Amino acid sequence: MSGDTLGTIFRVTNWGESHGPAIGCVVEGSPSNIPLSESDIQPFLDRRRPGQSNLVTQRNEADRVEILSGVFEGVTTGTPISLLIKNENEKSKDYSEFAKLYRPSHADFTYQQKYKVRDPSGGGRSSARTTAANVAAGAIAHKILSVLGIQVLSWVESVADIKTDIDLDKVSAEMIESNKVRCPDTNAAAKMELAILSARKEGDTLGGVVRCVVKNMPIGLGEPIFDKLEADLAKAMLSINASKGFEFGSGFEGTKMRGSQHNDIFYKDKNSEKVLTKTNFSGGIQGGISNGMNLDFRVAFKPVATLMQSQKTISVEGNEIEYQGRGRHDPCVLPRAVPIVDAMASLVLCDHYLRNKIYQ
């Protein structure tokens, strides 16, 4: 299997399975002499970990990270950083019967056809459990970016048909973390929470949208033609389990506008002397390169495929059967997807920041 590595200079290789002994990653390309310890990474994992509220999977994992290499006396050495997260609450026996069937909208069928073998325990390699390692790596990227003052803010914009239209400039990290849903609009968050709990009670699931805004962006990140910044962000976001759509800047709504409405007009700010744009329909990127305005994008997540209700499917022999999902699963991935989106954005931005230093 290939496709386990993201990045060009700041590279992350992800490994492990949902119910194996451990998951983890190897981070290459980190600058040396960056202060780093487990305590820098753990808060990011705590935001993603399972069992943190009644809105998410009740799998009980501490997600304690261990740094195995690449750090000496509290600072990075410039060599590969190995991160380990042990699986403590794996229950592979809960999935033994799924080896005999193909669950609807899961990776069971495609993995079996491609590799002629698969790990049915929680989806194995296809499980969202593997995103914990990416979040750990994202914490390192975040630390590097923080020196530049870059701030990555992601939040739940919608769950099913419940949406917030909160002012982007007013959103803060404290507002995002003020409720279980991670929606900075408390009124919308309360409605979202009720909808998620109702779906869980019915054995069903919900999807939604995570929005991300990156503030204090430097100019010049991105490499045309195939490594445009928004292209690499799209790849990173669509690698997240259950993601089904990526929209940058004005996105699909921009198709309803005329060019005279959509163009971002440049002007020079009298106070800062910076060149800015009056609008930001470009989402902070033009020609694949960041222009200094805020990055602005959305990621759509489908309803979780595992339902706690009866569904029709086929066995590996091709016989039609009925089955019901088991195990511990999220009724809605959105609350835990927020820190994953943060992490993936940080990984891409850190990689492009280091790439851009070549030109300076």
C-alpha positions as a Markdown table, in Angstrom:
| # | Residue | x | y | z |
|---|---|---|---|---|
| 1 | Met | 0.0 | 0.0 | 0.0 |
| 2 | Ser | 1.3 | 3.5 | -0.9 |
| 3 | Gly | -0.2 | 6.9 | -0.3 |
| 4 | Asp | 0.6 | 7.1 | 3.4 |
| 5 | Thr | 2.8 | 10.2 | 3.2 |
| 6 | Leu | 1.8 | 13.8 | 3.0 |
| 7 | Gly | 4.1 | 16.8 | 2.2 |
| 8 | Thr | 7.2 | 17.6 | 0.3 |
| 9 | Ile | 9.7 | 19.1 | 2.9 |
| 10 | Phe | 7.6 | 18.7 | 6.0 |
| 11 | Arg | 6.6 | 15.1 | 5.5 |
| 12 | Val | 4.3 | 13.0 | 7.6 |
| 13 | Thr | 4.0 | 9.2 | 7.1 |
| 14 | Asn | 1.0 | 7.7 | 8.9 |
| 15 | Trp | 0.9 | 4.0 | 10.0 |
| 16 | Gly | -1.2 | 1.6 | 12.1 |
| 17 | Glu | -4.7 | 0.1 | 12.3 |
| 18 | Ser | -7.8 | 0.8 | 14.4 |
| 19 | His | -7.5 | -2.3 | 16.6 |
| 20 | Gly | -3.8 | -3.0 | 16.4 |
| 21 | Pro | -1.3 | -2.5 | 19.2 |
| 22 | Ala | -0.7 | 1.1 | 18.3 |
| 23 | Ile | -1.0 | 3.8 | 15.7 |
| 24 | Gly | 1.5 | 6.6 | 14.9 |
| 25 | Cys | 3.5 | 8.6 | 12.4 |
| 26 | Val | 7.0 | 9.7 | 11.4 |
| 27 | Val | 7.5 | 13.4 | 10.8 |
| 28 | Glu | 10.4 | 14.4 | 8.6 |
| 29 | Gly | 11.7 | 17.9 | 7.8 |
| 30 | Ser | 11.1 | 19.6 | 11.1 |
| 31 | Pro | 13.6 | 22.4 | 11.7 |
| 32 | Ser | 16.1 | 21.7 | 14.6 |
| 33 | Asn | 16.1 | 23.5 | 17.9 |
| 34 | Ile | 12.3 | 23.7 | 18.2 |
| 35 | Pro | 11.2 | 23.2 | 21.8 |
| 36 | Leu | 9.0 | 20.1 | 21.8 |
| 37 | Ser | 7.6 | 17.6 | 24.3 |
| 38 | Glu | 4.6 | 15.4 | 24.7 |
| 39 | Ser | 2.9 | 18.2 | 26.6 |
| 40 | Asp | 3.0 | 20.3 | 23.5 |
| 41 | Ile | 1.1 | 17.6 | 21.5 |
| 42 | Gln | -1.3 | 16.1 | 24.0 |
| 43 | Pro | -3.8 | 19.0 | 24.1 |
| 44 | Phe | -4.4 | 18.6 | 20.4 |
| 45 | Leu | -5.1 | 14.9 | 20.8 |
| 46 | Asp | -7.4 | 15.5 | 23.7 |
| 47 | Arg | -9.6 | 17.6 | 21.4 |
| 48 | Arg | -9.9 | 14.7 | 19.0 |
| 49 | Arg | -10.0 | 11.7 | 21.3 |
| 50 | Pro | -13.0 | 9.5 | 21.6 |
| 51 | Gly | -15.3 | 9.4 | 24.6 |
| 52 | Gln | -15.1 | 13.1 | 25.4 |
| 53 | Ser | -18.9 | 13.7 | 25.3 |
| 54 | Asn | -22.2 | 12.0 | 24.7 |
| 55 | Leu | -22.2 | 13.3 | 21.1 |
| 56 | Val | -19.3 | 11.1 | 20.0 |
| 57 | Thr | -18.1 | 7.5 | 20.1 |
| 58 | Gln | -17.8 | 6.1 | 23.6 |
| 59 | Arg | -14.6 | 4.2 | 22.8 |
| 60 | Asn | -12.4 | 5.0 | 25.9 |
| 61 | Glu | -9.0 | 5.9 | 24.6 |
| 62 | Ala | -6.6 | 8.3 | 26.4 |
| 63 | Asp | -4.6 | 8.8 | 23.2 |
| 64 | Arg | -1.4 | 9.4 | 25.1 |
| 65 | Val | 1.4 | 10.3 | 22.7 |
| 66 | Glu | 5.0 | 9.2 | 23.1 |
| 67 | Ile | 7.9 | 10.8 | 21.3 |
| 68 | Leu | 10.4 | 8.0 | 20.3 |
| 69 | Ser | 12.9 | 9.9 | 18.3 |
| 70 | Gly | 13.9 | 13.3 | 16.9 |
| 71 | Val | 14.0 | 15.2 | 20.2 |
| 72 | Phe | 17.0 | 15.6 | 22.5 |
| 73 | Glu | 17.0 | 17.5 | 25.8 |
| 74 | Gly | 13.6 | 19.1 | 24.9 |
| 75 | Val | 14.4 | 20.4 | 21.4 |
| 76 | Thr | 14.0 | 18.9 | 17.9 |
| 77 | Thr | 17.3 | 17.7 | 16.4 |
| 78 | Gly | 16.2 | 17.9 | 12.7 |
| 79 | Thr | 16.1 | 14.1 | 12.4 |
| 80 | Pro | 12.8 | 12.2 | 11.9 |
| 81 | Ile | 10.4 | 12.5 | 14.8 |
| 82 | Ser | 8.6 | 9.2 | 15.6 |
| 83 | Leu | 5.2 | 9.5 | 17.4 |
| 84 | Leu | 3.5 | 6.5 | 19.1 |
| 85 | Ile | -0.1 | 6.3 | 20.4 |
| 86 | Lys | -1.0 | 3.0 | 21.9 |
| 87 | Asn | -4.5 | 1.5 | 21.4 |
| 88 | Glu | -5.8 | 0.7 | 24.9 |
| 89 | Asn | -9.5 | 0.0 | 24.3 |
| 90 | Glu | -9.5 | -2.1 | 21.2 |
| 91 | Lys | -12.3 | -4.7 | 20.9 |
| 92 | Ser | -11.6 | -6.5 | 17.6 |
| 93 | Lys | -14.0 | -9.3 | 18.5 |
| 94 | Asp | -16.9 | -6.8 | 18.1 |
| 95 | Tyr | -16.2 | -6.9 | 14.3 |
| 96 | Ser | -15.5 | -10.6 | 13.7 |
| 97 | Glu | -18.8 | -11.2 | 11.9 |
| 98 | Phe | -18.1 | -8.3 | 9.5 |
| 99 | Ala | -15.3 | -10.3 | 7.9 |
| 100 | Lys | -18.1 | -12.3 | 6.2 |
| 101 | Leu | -20.0 | -9.3 | 4.7 |
| 102 | Tyr | -19.6 | -5.9 | 3.1 |
| 103 | Arg | -20.9 | -3.0 | 5.2 |
| 104 | Pro | -22.8 | -0.3 | 3.1 |
| 105 | Ser | -20.6 | 2.7 | 2.3 |
| 106 | His | -17.6 | 1.3 | 4.1 |
| 107 | Ala | -14.2 | 0.4 | 2.7 |
| 108 | Asp | -14.8 | -3.4 | 3.1 |
| 109 | Phe | -15.6 | -4.2 | -0.5 |
| 110 | Thr | -12.9 | -2.0 | -2.1 |
| 111 | Tyr | -10.1 | -3.1 | 0.2 |
| 112 | Gln | -11.0 | -6.8 | -0.4 |
| 113 | Gln | -11.1 | -6.3 | -4.1 |
| 114 | Lys | -7.9 | -4.3 | -4.3 |
| 115 | Tyr | -5.6 | -6.1 | -1.8 |
| 116 | Lys | -7.4 | -9.6 | -1.6 |
| 117 | Val | -7.2 | -9.3 | 2.2 |
| 118 | Arg | -8.5 | -6.9 | 4.8 |
| 119 | Asp | -8.6 | -6.2 | 8.5 |
| 120 | Pro | -12.3 | -6.1 | 9.5 |
| 121 | Ser | -11.6 | -4.9 | 13.1 |
| 122 | Gly | -13.1 | -1.4 | 13.1 |
| 123 | Gly | -12.1 | -1.0 | 9.4 |
| 124 | Gly | -8.4 | -1.5 | 10.2 |
| 125 | Arg | -6.4 | 0.9 | 8.1 |
| 126 | Ser | -9.5 | 2.7 | 6.7 |
| 127 | Ser | -10.6 | 3.7 | 10.3 |
| 128 | Ala | -10.8 | 7.3 | 11.3 |
| 129 | Arg | -8.8 | 6.2 | 14.3 |
| 130 | Thr | -5.7 | 6.7 | 12.2 |
| 131 | Thr | -6.3 | 10.4 | 12.1 |
| 132 | Ala | -5.1 | 10.7 | 15.7 |
| 133 | Ala | -1.5 | 10.4 | 14.4 |
| 134 | Asn | -2.1 | 13.2 | 11.9 |
| 135 | Val | -3.4 | 15.4 | 14.7 |
| 136 | Ala | -0.2 | 14.7 | 16.7 |
| 137 | Ala | 1.9 | 15.6 | 13.7 |
| 138 | Gly | -0.3 | 18.7 | 13.2 |
| 139 | Ala | 0.6 | 19.8 | 16.7 |
| 140 | Ile | 4.3 | 20.0 | 15.7 |
| 141 | Ala | 3.4 | 22.0 | 12.5 |
| 142 | His | 1.2 | 24.3 | 14.7 |
| 143 | Lys | 4.2 | 25.0 | 16.9 |
| 144 | Ile | 6.3 | 26.0 | 14.0 |
| 145 | Leu | 3.6 | 28.2 | 12.5 |
| 146 | Ser | 2.9 | 29.9 | 15.8 |
| 147 | Val | 6.2 | 31.7 | 15.5 |
| 148 | Leu | 4.8 | 33.4 | 12.5 |
| 149 | Gly | 1.6 | 34.3 | 14.3 |
| 150 | Ile | -0.5 | 32.2 | 11.9 |
| 151 | Gln | -3.8 | 31.2 | 13.5 |
| 152 | Val | -5.9 | 28.2 | 12.3 |
| 153 | Leu | -9.5 | 28.3 | 13.4 |
| 154 | Ser | -12.0 | 25.5 | 12.4 |
| 155 | Trp | -15.5 | 25.1 | 13.6 |
| 156 | Val | -18.8 | 23.3 | 12.9 |
| 157 | Glu | -20.7 | 25.5 | 10.5 |
| 158 | Ser | -23.6 | 23.1 | 9.9 |
| 159 | Val | -25.1 | 19.8 | 11.1 |
| 160 | Ala | -27.7 | 18.4 | 8.7 |
| 161 | Asp | -29.8 | 21.5 | 7.8 |
| 162 | Ile | -28.9 | 23.5 | 10.9 |
| 163 | Lys | -26.4 | 26.2 | 10.0 |
| 164 | Thr | -24.7 | 29.2 | 11.6 |
| 165 | Asp | -24.0 | 32.4 | 9.8 |
| 166 | Ile | -21.8 | 33.8 | 12.5 |
| 167 | Asp | -19.5 | 36.7 | 11.5 |
| 168 | Leu | -16.1 | 35.2 | 10.7 |
| 169 | Asp | -14.2 | 38.1 | 12.3 |
| 170 | Lys | -15.9 | 37.4 | 15.6 |
| 171 | Val | -15.0 | 33.7 | 15.9 |
| 172 | Ser | -12.4 | 32.8 | 18.6 |
| 173 | Ala | -10.9 | 29.6 | 19.9 |
| 174 | Glu | -12.7 | 30.1 | 23.2 |
| 175 | Met | -16.1 | 30.4 | 21.4 |
| 176 | Ile | -15.4 | 27.2 | 19.4 |
| 177 | Glu | -14.6 | 25.2 | 22.6 |
| 178 | Ser | -17.5 | 26.6 | 24.6 |
| 179 | Asn | -19.8 | 23.7 | 23.7 |
| 180 | Lys | -19.7 | 20.0 | 22.8 |
| 181 | Val | -20.5 | 20.6 | 19.1 |
| 182 | Arg | -17.6 | 23.1 | 18.6 |
| 183 | Cys | -19.9 | 25.6 | 17.0 |
| 184 | Pro | -19.2 | 29.2 | 18.0 |
| 185 | Asp | -22.9 | 30.1 | 17.7 |
| 186 | Thr | -24.4 | 28.9 | 21.0 |
| 187 | Asn | -28.0 | 29.0 | 19.7 |
| 188 | Ala | -27.1 | 27.0 | 16.6 |
| 189 | Ala | -24.9 | 24.7 | 18.7 |
| 190 | Ala | -27.9 | 23.8 | 21.0 |
| 191 | Lys | -30.0 | 22.9 | 18.1 |
| 192 | Met | -27.2 | 20.8 | 16.6 |
| 193 | Glu | -26.7 | 18.9 | 19.8 |
| 194 | Leu | -30.4 | 18.0 | 20.0 |
| 195 | Ala | -30.3 | 16.8 | 16.4 |
| 196 | Ile | -27.2 | 14.6 | 17.0 |
| 197 | Leu | -28.7 | 13.1 | 20.2 |
| 198 | Ser | -32.0 | 12.4 | 18.4 |
| 199 | Ala | -30.2 | 10.7 | 15.5 |
| 200 | Arg | -28.2 | 8.6 | 18.0 |
| 201 | Lys | -31.3 | 7.5 | 19.8 |
| 202 | Glu | -32.8 | 6.4 | 16.5 |
| 203 | Gly | -29.6 | 4.4 | 15.6 |
| 204 | Asp | -29.0 | 6.9 | 12.8 |
| 205 | Thr | -26.3 | 9.4 | 11.9 |
| 206 | Leu | -25.9 | 13.0 | 10.6 |
| 207 | Gly | -23.4 | 14.8 | 8.4 |
| 208 | Gly | -22.4 | 18.5 | 8.1 |
| 209 | Val | -19.8 | 21.1 | 7.3 |
| 210 | Val | -16.6 | 22.3 | 9.0 |
| 211 | Arg | -15.4 | 25.8 | 8.1 |
| 212 | Cys | -11.8 | 26.8 | 8.5 |
| 213 | Val | -10.3 | 30.4 | 8.5 |
| 214 | Val | -6.6 | 30.9 | 8.7 |
| 215 | Lys | -5.6 | 34.3 | 9.9 |
| 216 | Asn | -2.3 | 36.3 | 9.7 |
| 217 | Met | -1.3 | 34.5 | 6.5 |
| 218 | Pro | 2.1 | 35.4 | 4.9 |
| 219 | Ile | 2.2 | 36.2 | 1.2 |
| 220 | Gly | 3.8 | 33.7 | -1.1 |
| 221 | Leu | 2.8 | 30.2 | 0.1 |
| 222 | Gly | 1.9 | 27.9 | -2.8 |
| 223 | Glu | 3.7 | 26.4 | -5.8 |
| 224 | Pro | 2.0 | 26.6 | -9.2 |
| 225 | Ile | 1.0 | 24.6 | -11.2 |
| 226 | Phe | 0.1 | 21.3 | -9.5 |
| 227 | Asp | 1.1 | 22.3 | -6.0 |
| 228 | Lys | -1.2 | 25.3 | -5.7 |
| 229 | Leu | -1.9 | 26.0 | -2.0 |
| 230 | Glu | -5.6 | 25.3 | -2.4 |
| 231 | Ala | -4.9 | 22.1 | -4.3 |
| 232 | Asp | -2.8 | 20.8 | -1.5 |
| 233 | Leu | -5.3 | 21.9 | 1.1 |
| 234 | Ala | -8.0 | 20.1 | -0.9 |
| 235 | Lys | -6.0 | 16.9 | -1.0 |
| 236 | Ala | -5.3 | 17.0 | 2.7 |
| 237 | Met | -9.0 | 17.7 | 3.6 |
| 238 | Leu | -10.3 | 15.0 | 1.3 |
| 239 | Ser | -8.0 | 12.5 | 2.9 |
| 240 | Ile | -9.9 | 12.8 | 6.1 |
| 241 | Asn | -12.3 | 10.0 | 6.7 |
| 242 | Ala | -16.0 | 10.7 | 5.8 |
| 243 | Ser | -15.1 | 14.0 | 3.9 |
| 244 | Lys | -17.0 | 14.3 | 0.7 |
| 245 | Gly | -16.5 | 17.9 | -0.5 |
| 246 | Phe | -14.1 | 20.8 | -0.4 |
| 247 | Glu | -15.0 | 24.4 | -1.2 |
| 248 | Phe | -12.6 | 27.3 | -1.3 |
| 249 | Gly | -13.4 | 31.0 | -1.0 |
| 250 | Ser | -16.7 | 31.7 | -2.7 |
| 251 | Gly | -16.8 | 28.1 | -3.8 |
| 252 | Phe | -19.9 | 27.0 | -5.7 |
| 253 | Glu | -21.8 | 30.2 | -4.6 |
| 254 | Gly | -19.3 | 32.2 | -6.7 |
| 255 | Thr | -20.8 | 30.6 | -9.8 |
| 256 | Lys | -23.9 | 32.7 | -9.2 |
| 257 | Met | -22.0 | 36.0 | -9.4 |
| 258 | Arg | -20.7 | 38.1 | -12.3 |
| 259 | Gly | -17.0 | 38.8 | -12.6 |
| 260 | Ser | -17.7 | 42.5 | -11.8 |
| 261 | Gln | -19.1 | 41.3 | -8.4 |
| 262 | His | -16.6 | 38.5 | -7.7 |
| 263 | Asn | -13.3 | 40.3 | -8.4 |
| 264 | Asp | -11.3 | 41.2 | -5.2 |
| 265 | Ile | -10.2 | 44.8 | -5.6 |
| 266 | Phe | -6.7 | 45.7 | -4.3 |
| 267 | Tyr | -6.0 | 48.7 | -2.2 |
| 268 | Lys | -3.3 | 49.9 | 0.1 |
| 269 | Asp | -4.1 | 50.2 | 3.8 |
| 270 | Lys | -3.1 | 53.7 | 5.0 |
| 271 | Asn | -2.3 | 52.5 | 8.5 |
| 272 | Ser | -0.4 | 49.2 | 7.9 |
| 273 | Glu | 0.9 | 50.1 | 4.4 |
| 274 | Lys | -0.2 | 46.6 | 3.4 |
| 275 | Val | -1.8 | 45.7 | 0.1 |
| 276 | Leu | -5.2 | 44.2 | 0.9 |
| 277 | Thr | -8.4 | 43.3 | -1.0 |
| 278 | Lys | -11.8 | 44.9 | -0.3 |
| 279 | Thr | -13.5 | 41.5 | -0.6 |
| 280 | Asn | -12.1 | 37.9 | -0.2 |
| 281 | Phe | -14.0 | 35.8 | -2.7 |
| 282 | Ser | -10.6 | 34.3 | -3.7 |
| 283 | Gly | -10.3 | 32.9 | -0.1 |
| 284 | Gly | -6.9 | 34.3 | 0.3 |
| 285 | Ile | -5.2 | 32.6 | -2.7 |
| 286 | Gln | -4.7 | 33.8 | -6.2 |
| 287 | Gly | -2.8 | 31.9 | -8.9 |
| 288 | Gly | -2.3 | 29.1 | -6.3 |
| 289 | Ile | -0.3 | 31.5 | -4.0 |
| 290 | Ser | -1.4 | 33.1 | -0.8 |
| 291 | Asn | -2.0 | 36.9 | -1.1 |
| 292 | Gly | -1.9 | 37.7 | 2.7 |
| 293 | Met | -5.7 | 37.7 | 3.2 |
| 294 | Asn | -7.4 | 35.1 | 5.4 |
| 295 | Leu | -7.7 | 31.6 | 4.0 |
| 296 | Asp | -11.3 | 30.6 | 4.0 |
| 297 | Phe | -12.6 | 27.1 | 3.1 |
| 298 | Arg | -15.2 | 24.5 | 4.0 |
| 299 | Val | -15.1 | 20.7 | 4.2 |
| 300 | Ala | -18.3 | 18.6 | 3.9 |
| 301 | Phe | -18.6 | 15.4 | 5.9 |
| 302 | Lys | -21.1 | 12.6 | 5.1 |
| 303 | Pro | -23.3 | 11.0 | 7.7 |
| 304 | Val | -21.4 | 8.2 | 9.5 |
| 305 | Ala | -21.8 | 4.9 | 7.5 |
| 306 | Thr | -22.3 | 2.7 | 10.6 |
| 307 | Leu | -25.9 | 2.6 | 11.7 |
| 308 | Met | -27.3 | 1.0 | 14.8 |
| 309 | Gln | -30.3 | -0.3 | 12.8 |
| 310 | Ser | -30.9 | -3.1 | 10.4 |
| 311 | Gln | -29.7 | -2.7 | 6.8 |
| 312 | Lys | -29.5 | -4.9 | 3.7 |
| 313 | Thr | -26.2 | -5.8 | 2.2 |
| 314 | Ile | -24.4 | -8.9 | 0.7 |
| 315 | Ser | -22.1 | -11.5 | 2.1 |
| 316 | Val | -18.6 | -12.0 | 0.6 |
| 317 | Glu | -20.2 | -14.9 | -1.3 |
| 318 | Gly | -22.7 | -12.5 | -2.9 |
| 319 | Asn | -25.8 | -13.6 | -0.9 |
| 320 | Glu | -28.3 | -10.9 | 0.2 |
| 321 | Ile | -28.4 | -10.6 | 4.0 |
| 322 | Glu | -29.4 | -8.2 | 6.7 |
| 323 | Tyr | -27.0 | -6.9 | 9.4 |
| 324 | Gln | -26.9 | -4.3 | 12.1 |
| 325 | Gly | -23.9 | -2.2 | 13.1 |
| 326 | Arg | -22.1 | -2.9 | 16.3 |
| 327 | Gly | -19.2 | -1.3 | 18.2 |
| 328 | Arg | -18.7 | 2.2 | 19.3 |
| 329 | His | -19.2 | 4.9 | 16.6 |
| 330 | Asp | -19.9 | 8.6 | 16.3 |
| 331 | Pro | -23.5 | 9.5 | 15.4 |
| 332 | Cys | -21.9 | 12.6 | 13.8 |
| 333 | Val | -18.2 | 13.1 | 13.1 |
| 334 | Leu | -18.3 | 16.9 | 13.0 |
| 335 | Pro | -17.3 | 17.7 | 16.6 |
| 336 | Arg | -14.2 | 15.5 | 16.4 |
| 337 | Ala | -13.5 | 16.5 | 12.8 |
| 338 | Val | -12.7 | 20.1 | 13.8 |
| 339 | Pro | -9.3 | 19.4 | 15.4 |
| 340 | Ile | -8.5 | 17.1 | 12.4 |
| 341 | Val | -9.2 | 19.9 | 9.9 |
| 342 | Asp | -7.0 | 22.2 | 12.1 |
| 343 | Ala | -4.2 | 19.7 | 12.0 |
| 344 | Met | -4.3 | 18.9 | 8.3 |
| 345 | Ala | -4.4 | 22.7 | 7.5 |
| 346 | Ser | -1.4 | 23.2 | 9.7 |
| 347 | Leu | 0.5 | 20.3 | 8.0 |
| 348 | Val | 0.0 | 21.8 | 4.6 |
| 349 | Leu | 0.8 | 25.4 | 5.6 |
| 350 | Cys | 4.0 | 24.3 | 7.5 |
| 351 | Asp | 5.2 | 22.4 | 4.4 |
| 352 | His | 4.6 | 25.3 | 2.1 |
| 353 | Tyr | 6.2 | 27.8 | 4.6 |
| 354 | Leu | 9.4 | 25.7 | 4.6 |
| 355 | Arg | 9.2 | 25.4 | 0.8 |
| 356 | Asn | 8.8 | 29.1 | 0.4 |
| 357 | Lys | 11.9 | 29.8 | 2.4 |
| 358 | Ile | 13.9 | 28.7 | -0.7 |
| 359 | Tyr | 12.9 | 32.0 | -2.3 |
| 360 | Gln | 13.9 | 34.2 | 0.6 |
